[in-house]
Amino acid sequence: MAFSKIKQFTKGVTKWLRLLFTTRPGDEASHKGNSPFMRKMHILYGKMKRKQRLVVMDAENYREHWSFRLSALNLFVGVGIVGIVLMVITFLLIAFTPLHNMIPGYTNNDMVDQTYRNVILLDSLNLKVQHQEEMMAVLSSIVAGEEIADTAENESRPKALGEEDKRCKADSMLREDMAKATKANSEQQTTGGPQQNPSGGQLFFPPIKGKIVTAYNSKEGHIGVDVAGNINDIIKSAANGTVFFAGFTADDGYVIAVQHPGNIITVYKHNSALLKHNGDMVRAGEPIAYMGHSAGAGTPHLHFELWINGKTADPLSYVSF
């Protein structure tokens, strides 16, 4: 039953299309037996196929420049094709170019991942800046001879689950070294001789071997010693420690400063190049710079300063150059 109805409908559509596109307008015989709707559609189709001539003429002498024939049906088909082509091009641009990122509400997985990575990177940079500020505050306190609070690190970050509130092994060893260095300072002040470590050797390694051209004189403002040498001679660390300043200054050229256990700081000035950066760990005798000479320094030499408990000391009392 349903198949017969579908077959009958198909035959009706086929007949209507044959009459619409094969008969000529004005042929009354072709309209015979057709419904009024079919006759109107056939007349409309004939009007749409009727050719029109578009002429462009000169307004003064009516001379024809160019002309072409065009029907309403051709215009309709042309506009439709152009519209379809524009829609296809728009779809391709949106689907395969970054333009789809500008559509409100469109979710791009790559952009979401990149945003997530940027958030993590920004958080890491904030933590690093915070740690650098804390380190500079601690170093400033050391240089000024102030007491360092034990809870500084614990206050700067939350405790992990199950973490005990006690000093780590490395912190205890550092405090022991500071205590030994302080005791050695006291012994040196009472004996007046070079500072010795518990093993009986020199506490400080000579940064460079050479002739002292300018001795320590705090009254005249020379708070270190100048040791002569040659350009690019290797400058070595006087003891184990951490670099807390490494950079260029207008007056002293390349300068590097090292923090040692026992609230001791050594400073090395007038270098031509540095081998270490801020935060690097160094050992006694390890190369840290190359000798040079800055503006006004004259001949190449190393200006070496020694600071103990925030005060300058004569390096010749502690180091054998």
C-alpha positions as a Markdown table, in Angstrom:
| # | Residue | x | y | z |
|---|---|---|---|---|
| 1 | Met | 0.0 | 0.0 | 0.0 |
| 2 | Ala | 2.7 | 2.5 | 1.0 |
| 3 | Phe | 4.9 | 1.4 | -1.9 |
| 4 | Ser | 2.1 | 2.1 | -4.4 |
| 5 | Lys | 1.5 | 5.6 | -3.0 |
| 6 | Ile | 5.2 | 6.4 | -3.2 |
| 7 | Lys | 5.3 | 5.2 | -6.8 |
| 8 | Gln | 2.3 | 7.3 | -7.7 |
| 9 | Phe | 3.8 | 10.4 | -6.0 |
| 10 | Thr | 7.0 | 9.9 | -8.0 |
| 11 | Lys | 5.2 | 9.7 | -11.3 |
| 12 | Gly | 3.3 | 13.0 | -10.5 |
| 13 | Val | 6.5 | 14.8 | -9.7 |
| 14 | Thr | 8.2 | 13.5 | -12.9 |
| 15 | Lys | 5.2 | 14.6 | -15.0 |
| 16 | Trp | 5.2 | 18.1 | -13.4 |
| 17 | Leu | 8.9 | 18.6 | -14.1 |
| 18 | Arg | 8.5 | 17.4 | -17.7 |
| 19 | Leu | 5.7 | 19.8 | -18.3 |
| 20 | Leu | 7.6 | 22.7 | -16.6 |
| 21 | Phe | 10.9 | 22.4 | -18.5 |
| 22 | Thr | 9.9 | 21.0 | -21.9 |
| 23 | Thr | 6.8 | 23.0 | -23.0 |
| 24 | Arg | 6.9 | 26.5 | -24.3 |
| 25 | Pro | 5.1 | 29.5 | -22.8 |
| 26 | Gly | 2.0 | 30.5 | -24.7 |
| 27 | Asp | 1.4 | 27.0 | -26.0 |
| 28 | Glu | -2.2 | 26.6 | -25.0 |
| 29 | Ala | -2.2 | 23.0 | -26.0 |
| 30 | Ser | 0.5 | 22.3 | -23.5 |
| 31 | His | -1.6 | 23.7 | -20.7 |
| 32 | Lys | -4.7 | 21.6 | -21.5 |
| 33 | Gly | -5.6 | 19.3 | -18.6 |
| 34 | Asn | -3.1 | 21.0 | -16.2 |
| 35 | Ser | -4.2 | 22.5 | -12.9 |
| 36 | Pro | -4.2 | 26.4 | -12.5 |
| 37 | Phe | -1.1 | 26.1 | -10.3 |
| 38 | Met | 0.8 | 24.3 | -12.9 |
| 39 | Arg | -0.2 | 26.8 | -15.6 |
| 40 | Lys | 1.0 | 29.7 | -13.3 |
| 41 | Met | 4.3 | 28.0 | -12.6 |
| 42 | His | 4.9 | 27.4 | -16.3 |
| 43 | Ile | 4.2 | 31.0 | -17.1 |
| 44 | Leu | 6.6 | 32.1 | -14.3 |
| 45 | Tyr | 9.3 | 29.8 | -15.6 |
| 46 | Gly | 8.8 | 31.3 | -19.1 |
| 47 | Lys | 9.3 | 34.8 | -17.8 |
| 48 | Met | 12.4 | 33.9 | -15.9 |
| 49 | Lys | 13.9 | 32.4 | -19.1 |
| 50 | Arg | 13.0 | 35.4 | -21.2 |
| 51 | Lys | 16.3 | 37.1 | -22.3 |
| 52 | Gln | 16.8 | 40.7 | -21.3 |
| 53 | Arg | 19.4 | 43.0 | -22.9 |
| 54 | Leu | 21.5 | 45.3 | -20.7 |
| 55 | Val | 23.1 | 48.1 | -22.7 |
| 56 | Val | 25.5 | 50.8 | -21.7 |
| 57 | Met | 25.4 | 53.9 | -23.9 |
| 58 | Asp | 26.9 | 57.3 | -24.0 |
| 59 | Ala | 24.6 | 59.9 | -22.4 |
| 60 | Glu | 25.3 | 62.6 | -25.1 |
| 61 | Asn | 25.2 | 60.8 | -28.4 |
| 62 | Tyr | 23.5 | 57.5 | -27.3 |
| 63 | Arg | 26.4 | 55.5 | -28.7 |
| 64 | Glu | 26.5 | 52.0 | -27.5 |
| 65 | His | 29.6 | 51.0 | -25.6 |
| 66 | Trp | 28.8 | 47.4 | -24.6 |
| 67 | Ser | 25.8 | 45.2 | -23.9 |
| 68 | Phe | 25.0 | 41.6 | -23.0 |
| 69 | Arg | 21.9 | 39.5 | -22.7 |
| 70 | Leu | 20.8 | 38.2 | -19.3 |
| 71 | Ser | 17.7 | 36.4 | -18.0 |
| 72 | Ala | 16.3 | 36.4 | -14.5 |
| 73 | Leu | 16.9 | 32.7 | -14.3 |
| 74 | Asn | 20.6 | 33.1 | -15.2 |
| 75 | Leu | 20.9 | 36.0 | -12.6 |
| 76 | Phe | 19.3 | 33.8 | -10.0 |
| 77 | Val | 21.6 | 30.9 | -10.7 |
| 78 | Gly | 24.7 | 33.1 | -10.8 |
| 79 | Val | 23.9 | 34.7 | -7.5 |
| 80 | Gly | 23.3 | 31.3 | -6.0 |
| 81 | Ile | 26.6 | 29.9 | -7.2 |
| 82 | Val | 28.5 | 32.9 | -5.9 |
| 83 | Gly | 26.8 | 32.6 | -2.5 |
| 84 | Ile | 27.6 | 28.9 | -2.3 |
| 85 | Val | 31.3 | 29.6 | -3.2 |
| 86 | Leu | 31.5 | 32.3 | -0.5 |
| 87 | Met | 30.0 | 30.0 | 2.1 |
| 88 | Val | 32.5 | 27.2 | 1.2 |
| 89 | Ile | 35.4 | 29.6 | 1.4 |
| 90 | Thr | 34.2 | 31.0 | 4.7 |
| 91 | Phe | 33.8 | 27.5 | 6.1 |
| 92 | Leu | 37.3 | 26.5 | 5.0 |
| 93 | Leu | 38.9 | 29.6 | 6.5 |
| 94 | Ile | 37.1 | 29.1 | 9.8 |
| 95 | Ala | 37.8 | 25.3 | 9.9 |
| 96 | Phe | 41.5 | 25.3 | 8.9 |
| 97 | Thr | 42.9 | 28.7 | 9.9 |
| 98 | Pro | 43.4 | 30.4 | 13.3 |
| 99 | Leu | 40.3 | 32.6 | 12.6 |
| 100 | His | 38.2 | 30.1 | 14.5 |
| 101 | Asn | 39.9 | 31.2 | 17.7 |
| 102 | Met | 38.1 | 34.6 | 17.3 |
| 103 | Ile | 34.7 | 33.0 | 17.5 |
| 104 | Pro | 33.1 | 33.6 | 20.9 |
| 105 | Gly | 32.7 | 30.4 | 22.9 |
| 106 | Tyr | 35.0 | 28.4 | 20.6 |
| 107 | Thr | 37.2 | 26.1 | 22.7 |
| 108 | Asn | 40.8 | 25.5 | 21.4 |
| 109 | Asn | 42.6 | 22.7 | 23.2 |
| 110 | Asp | 46.0 | 24.0 | 22.3 |
| 111 | Met | 45.2 | 27.5 | 23.7 |
| 112 | Val | 43.9 | 25.9 | 26.9 |
| 113 | Asp | 47.1 | 23.8 | 27.3 |
| 114 | Gln | 49.2 | 26.8 | 26.6 |
| 115 | Thr | 47.3 | 28.9 | 29.1 |
| 116 | Tyr | 47.7 | 26.2 | 31.7 |
| 117 | Arg | 51.5 | 26.0 | 31.1 |
| 118 | Asn | 51.8 | 29.8 | 31.3 |
| 119 | Val | 50.0 | 29.8 | 34.7 |
| 120 | Ile | 52.4 | 27.1 | 36.0 |
| 121 | Leu | 55.4 | 29.0 | 34.7 |
| 122 | Leu | 54.2 | 32.3 | 36.2 |
| 123 | Asp | 53.7 | 30.6 | 39.6 |
| 124 | Ser | 57.2 | 29.1 | 39.4 |
| 125 | Leu | 58.6 | 32.5 | 38.6 |
| 126 | Asn | 56.8 | 34.1 | 41.5 |
| 127 | Leu | 58.2 | 31.4 | 43.9 |
| 128 | Lys | 61.7 | 32.0 | 42.5 |
| 129 | Val | 61.5 | 35.7 | 43.0 |
| 130 | Gln | 60.2 | 35.2 | 46.5 |
| 131 | His | 63.1 | 32.9 | 47.3 |
| 132 | Gln | 65.6 | 35.4 | 45.8 |
| 133 | Glu | 64.2 | 38.2 | 48.0 |
| 134 | Glu | 64.4 | 36.0 | 51.1 |
| 135 | Met | 68.0 | 35.1 | 50.2 |
| 136 | Met | 69.0 | 38.8 | 49.7 |
| 137 | Ala | 67.3 | 39.7 | 53.0 |
| 138 | Val | 69.3 | 37.0 | 54.8 |
| 139 | Leu | 72.6 | 38.1 | 53.2 |
| 140 | Ser | 71.9 | 41.7 | 54.1 |
| 141 | Ser | 71.4 | 40.6 | 57.7 |
| 142 | Ile | 74.7 | 38.7 | 57.6 |
| 143 | Val | 76.6 | 41.7 | 56.3 |
| 144 | Ala | 75.0 | 43.9 | 58.9 |
| 145 | Gly | 75.9 | 41.4 | 61.7 |
| 146 | Glu | 72.3 | 40.9 | 62.7 |
| 147 | Glu | 70.9 | 37.7 | 64.1 |
| 148 | Ile | 69.2 | 35.5 | 61.5 |
| 149 | Ala | 65.8 | 34.1 | 62.6 |
| 150 | Asp | 65.5 | 30.3 | 62.5 |
| 151 | Thr | 61.9 | 30.4 | 61.4 |
| 152 | Ala | 62.4 | 32.5 | 58.3 |
| 153 | Glu | 62.1 | 29.5 | 56.0 |
| 154 | Asn | 59.2 | 28.0 | 57.9 |
| 155 | Glu | 57.2 | 31.2 | 57.7 |
| 156 | Ser | 57.8 | 31.6 | 54.0 |
| 157 | Arg | 56.1 | 28.3 | 53.0 |
| 158 | Pro | 53.5 | 26.0 | 54.6 |
| 159 | Lys | 54.6 | 22.8 | 56.3 |
| 160 | Ala | 54.2 | 19.6 | 54.4 |
| 161 | Leu | 52.0 | 16.9 | 55.9 |
| 162 | Gly | 54.0 | 15.1 | 58.6 |
| 163 | Glu | 56.9 | 17.5 | 58.5 |
| 164 | Glu | 58.6 | 17.8 | 61.8 |
| 165 | Asp | 59.6 | 21.3 | 63.1 |
| 166 | Lys | 63.3 | 20.6 | 63.5 |
| 167 | Arg | 66.6 | 21.8 | 61.9 |
| 168 | Cys | 67.8 | 19.7 | 59.0 |
| 169 | Lys | 71.2 | 18.1 | 59.1 |
| 170 | Ala | 72.8 | 20.5 | 56.7 |
| 171 | Asp | 71.7 | 23.5 | 58.8 |
| 172 | Ser | 73.3 | 21.8 | 61.9 |
| 173 | Met | 76.5 | 21.3 | 60.1 |
| 174 | Leu | 76.6 | 24.9 | 58.9 |
| 175 | Arg | 76.0 | 26.1 | 62.4 |
| 176 | Glu | 78.9 | 23.9 | 63.6 |
| 177 | Asp | 81.2 | 25.4 | 61.0 |
| 178 | Met | 80.2 | 28.9 | 62.0 |
| 179 | Ala | 80.9 | 28.1 | 65.7 |
| 180 | Lys | 84.3 | 26.7 | 64.8 |
| 181 | Ala | 85.1 | 29.7 | 62.7 |
| 182 | Thr | 84.0 | 32.1 | 65.5 |
| 183 | Lys | 86.2 | 30.1 | 68.0 |
| 184 | Ala | 89.2 | 30.3 | 65.6 |
| 185 | Asn | 88.6 | 34.1 | 65.3 |
| 186 | Ser | 88.8 | 34.5 | 69.1 |
| 187 | Glu | 92.0 | 32.4 | 69.3 |
| 188 | Gln | 93.6 | 34.5 | 66.6 |
| 189 | Gln | 92.8 | 37.8 | 68.3 |
| 190 | Thr | 94.4 | 36.5 | 71.6 |
| 191 | Thr | 97.5 | 35.1 | 69.9 |
| 192 | Gly | 98.0 | 37.7 | 67.2 |
| 193 | Gly | 99.1 | 35.1 | 64.7 |
| 194 | Pro | 97.5 | 33.8 | 61.5 |
| 195 | Gln | 94.1 | 32.2 | 61.9 |
| 196 | Gln | 94.3 | 28.4 | 62.1 |
| 197 | Asn | 91.6 | 25.8 | 61.6 |
| 198 | Pro | 91.3 | 22.8 | 64.0 |
| 199 | Ser | 93.6 | 20.7 | 61.7 |
| 200 | Gly | 96.4 | 23.2 | 62.2 |
| 201 | Gly | 96.5 | 24.6 | 58.6 |
| 202 | Gln | 95.7 | 27.9 | 57.1 |
| 203 | Leu | 91.9 | 28.7 | 57.2 |
| 204 | Phe | 91.9 | 30.7 | 54.0 |
| 205 | Phe | 93.3 | 29.7 | 50.6 |
| 206 | Pro | 95.3 | 32.4 | 48.9 |
| 207 | Pro | 93.2 | 33.8 | 46.0 |
| 208 | Ile | 96.4 | 34.4 | 44.1 |
| 209 | Lys | 100.1 | 34.4 | 44.7 |
| 210 | Gly | 101.8 | 37.7 | 44.2 |
| 211 | Lys | 103.3 | 40.9 | 45.5 |
| 212 | Ile | 101.3 | 43.1 | 47.8 |
| 213 | Val | 101.4 | 46.6 | 46.2 |
| 214 | Thr | 98.9 | 48.3 | 48.6 |
| 215 | Ala | 98.4 | 47.1 | 52.2 |
| 216 | Tyr | 95.3 | 47.2 | 54.3 |
| 217 | Asn | 94.7 | 50.7 | 55.9 |
| 218 | Ser | 91.2 | 51.3 | 57.2 |
| 219 | Lys | 92.1 | 54.8 | 58.3 |
| 220 | Glu | 92.7 | 55.9 | 54.8 |
| 221 | Gly | 89.7 | 54.0 | 53.5 |
| 222 | His | 91.6 | 51.1 | 51.9 |
| 223 | Ile | 89.8 | 48.2 | 53.4 |
| 224 | Gly | 91.6 | 45.4 | 51.5 |
| 225 | Val | 94.9 | 44.5 | 50.0 |
| 226 | Asp | 96.0 | 44.8 | 46.4 |
| 227 | Val | 97.9 | 41.9 | 45.0 |
| 228 | Ala | 99.8 | 42.4 | 41.7 |
| 229 | Gly | 99.5 | 39.9 | 38.9 |
| 230 | Asn | 99.0 | 39.6 | 35.1 |
| 231 | Ile | 96.0 | 40.0 | 33.0 |
| 232 | Asn | 93.8 | 36.8 | 33.0 |
| 233 | Asp | 95.5 | 35.2 | 36.0 |
| 234 | Ile | 93.1 | 32.9 | 37.7 |
| 235 | Ile | 91.5 | 34.1 | 40.9 |
| 236 | Lys | 90.5 | 31.4 | 43.3 |
| 237 | Ser | 88.0 | 31.3 | 46.2 |
| 238 | Ala | 89.6 | 31.7 | 49.6 |
| 239 | Ala | 87.3 | 29.2 | 51.3 |
| 240 | Asn | 84.1 | 27.1 | 50.8 |
| 241 | Gly | 81.0 | 29.3 | 50.4 |
| 242 | Thr | 78.2 | 30.6 | 48.3 |
| 243 | Val | 78.4 | 33.4 | 45.7 |
| 244 | Phe | 75.9 | 36.2 | 46.6 |
| 245 | Phe | 77.1 | 38.9 | 44.2 |
| 246 | Ala | 78.7 | 38.6 | 40.8 |
| 247 | Gly | 78.4 | 41.5 | 38.5 |
| 248 | Phe | 80.0 | 44.6 | 36.9 |
| 249 | Thr | 80.5 | 48.0 | 38.6 |
| 250 | Ala | 81.7 | 51.2 | 37.2 |
| 251 | Asp | 84.4 | 51.8 | 39.8 |
| 252 | Asp | 85.7 | 48.3 | 40.4 |
| 253 | Gly | 85.0 | 46.4 | 37.2 |
| 254 | Tyr | 83.8 | 42.8 | 37.6 |
| 255 | Val | 83.3 | 42.0 | 41.2 |
| 256 | Ile | 82.5 | 38.8 | 42.9 |
| 257 | Ala | 81.6 | 38.3 | 46.6 |
| 258 | Val | 81.4 | 35.0 | 48.5 |
| 259 | Gln | 79.7 | 34.2 | 51.8 |
| 260 | His | 81.5 | 31.7 | 54.0 |
| 261 | Pro | 80.5 | 29.9 | 57.2 |
| 262 | Gly | 81.2 | 31.8 | 60.3 |
| 263 | Asn | 79.7 | 35.1 | 59.1 |
| 264 | Ile | 82.7 | 35.7 | 56.9 |
| 265 | Ile | 82.7 | 37.4 | 53.5 |
| 266 | Thr | 85.4 | 37.7 | 50.9 |
| 267 | Val | 85.3 | 40.2 | 48.0 |
| 268 | Tyr | 87.4 | 40.1 | 44.8 |
| 269 | Lys | 87.5 | 43.2 | 42.7 |
| 270 | His | 89.1 | 44.4 | 39.4 |
| 271 | Asn | 88.5 | 41.2 | 37.5 |
| 272 | Ser | 88.3 | 40.9 | 33.7 |
| 273 | Ala | 85.7 | 38.1 | 33.7 |
| 274 | Leu | 83.8 | 36.1 | 36.2 |
| 275 | Leu | 83.4 | 32.3 | 36.2 |
| 276 | Lys | 80.6 | 32.0 | 38.8 |
| 277 | His | 77.1 | 33.4 | 39.1 |
| 278 | Asn | 74.8 | 34.4 | 42.0 |
| 279 | Gly | 73.9 | 31.4 | 44.1 |
| 280 | Asp | 76.8 | 29.2 | 42.9 |
| 281 | Met | 78.5 | 27.0 | 45.5 |
| 282 | Val | 82.3 | 27.2 | 45.5 |
| 283 | Arg | 85.1 | 25.4 | 47.3 |
| 284 | Ala | 88.4 | 26.6 | 48.6 |
| 285 | Gly | 90.9 | 27.0 | 45.8 |
| 286 | Glu | 88.2 | 26.8 | 43.0 |
| 287 | Pro | 88.7 | 29.3 | 40.2 |
| 288 | Ile | 86.0 | 32.0 | 40.3 |
| 289 | Ala | 87.4 | 34.9 | 38.1 |
| 290 | Tyr | 90.2 | 36.2 | 35.8 |
| 291 | Met | 92.4 | 39.1 | 36.9 |
| 292 | Gly | 92.0 | 42.4 | 35.1 |
| 293 | His | 92.2 | 46.1 | 35.8 |
| 294 | Ser | 89.3 | 48.6 | 35.8 |
| 295 | Ala | 89.4 | 52.3 | 35.0 |
| 296 | Gly | 91.7 | 54.1 | 37.4 |
| 297 | Ala | 93.1 | 50.8 | 38.8 |
| 298 | Gly | 96.5 | 51.2 | 37.1 |
| 299 | Thr | 98.4 | 48.0 | 36.6 |
| 300 | Pro | 96.6 | 44.6 | 36.8 |
| 301 | His | 96.0 | 43.5 | 40.3 |
| 302 | Leu | 93.4 | 41.9 | 42.6 |
| 303 | His | 91.7 | 44.0 | 45.3 |
| 304 | Phe | 90.9 | 41.4 | 48.0 |
| 305 | Glu | 88.7 | 42.3 | 51.0 |
| 306 | Leu | 87.9 | 40.2 | 54.1 |
| 307 | Trp | 84.8 | 40.8 | 56.2 |
| 308 | Ile | 84.2 | 39.1 | 59.6 |
| 309 | Asn | 81.0 | 39.6 | 61.5 |
| 310 | Gly | 80.1 | 42.7 | 59.4 |
| 311 | Lys | 83.5 | 44.4 | 59.9 |
| 312 | Thr | 86.6 | 44.6 | 57.7 |
| 313 | Ala | 89.7 | 42.7 | 58.7 |
| 314 | Asp | 93.3 | 42.8 | 57.4 |
| 315 | Pro | 93.7 | 39.9 | 55.0 |
| 316 | Leu | 97.4 | 39.6 | 55.7 |
| 317 | Ser | 96.6 | 38.4 | 59.2 |
| 318 | Tyr | 94.6 | 35.4 | 57.7 |
| 319 | Val | 96.0 | 34.7 | 54.2 |
| 320 | Ser | 99.6 | 34.1 | 53.0 |
| 321 | Phe | 100.0 | 35.6 | 49.6 |
